[in-house]
């Protein structure tokens, strides 16, 4: 997952968790928002770790 995609998931999750007041039968949008935010955070951490893994620290 890219860093931009992860940030997008965090933003979408925050919108669902905090701003949407609609009721959908059988779905709690607040919980879905929190799940998207956690997934985005995990993807962001993973993306940052894999981005820095291939760099040579002595290349500067």
Phi and psi in degrees as a GROMACS rama.xvg file:
@    title "Ramachandran Plot"
@    xaxis  label "Phi"
@    yaxis  label "Psi"
@TYPE xy
-78.4964  164.494  UNK-2
-66.5264  -40.1866  UNK-3
-64.825  -39.2686  UNK-4
-64.9956  -37.7425  UNK-5
-66.0752  -42.4545  UNK-6
-65.3122  -37.8019  UNK-7
-61.248  -41.6056  UNK-8
-64.0206  -40.0975  UNK-9
-63.4494  -43.452  UNK-10
-65.187  -46.3572  UNK-11
-61.7369  -41.499  UNK-12
-63.9999  -39.6513  UNK-13
-66.0517  -38.4381  UNK-14
-63.6816  -45.5496  UNK-15
-65.8706  -38.2129  UNK-16
-75.5964  -36.6147  UNK-17
-113.062  -21.6065  UNK-18
-112.269  -25.8948  UNK-19
-86.6627  128.965  UNK-20
-114.2  9.4006  UNK-21
-71.9446  152.954  UNK-22
-108.706  124.888  UNK-23
-115.129  128.632  UNK-24
-62.0529  122.022  UNK-25
84.3586  -0.135519  UNK-26
-130.692  127.712  UNK-27
-96.1289  105.074  UNK-28
-65.8693  -25.9728  UNK-29
-65.5336  -44.1539  UNK-30
-66.8281  -40.4978  UNK-31
-61.1206  -40.4583  UNK-32
-62.4052  -43.6554  UNK-33
-64.1852  -39.2557  UNK-34
-63.4341  -42.4918  UNK-35
-64.7942  -38.141  UNK-36
-65.9558  -41.5542  UNK-37
-66.2902  -43.71  UNK-38
-61.6781  -39.9274  UNK-39
-65.7048  -39.2135  UNK-40
-65.5464  -41.8781  UNK-41
-64.4767  -43.4144  UNK-42
-63.4999  -36.6807  UNK-43
-66.38  -45.1101  UNK-44
-63.0651  -44.1302  UNK-45
-63.6063  -42.2012  UNK-46
-63.7648  -40.404  UNK-47
-68.903  -37.0854  UNK-48
-67.9607  -42.6324  UNK-49
-74.2613  -25.5781  UNK-50
-67.5562  -38.4155  UNK-51
-88.9645  -8.37963  UNK-52
-67.7021  -38.8293  UNK-53
-85.8994  1.02021  UNK-54
-85.8964  144.454  UNK-55
-90.1698  116.627  UNK-56
-65.1931  -20.1652  UNK-57
-91.034  6.34042  UNK-58
-78.7686  -8.65997  UNK-59
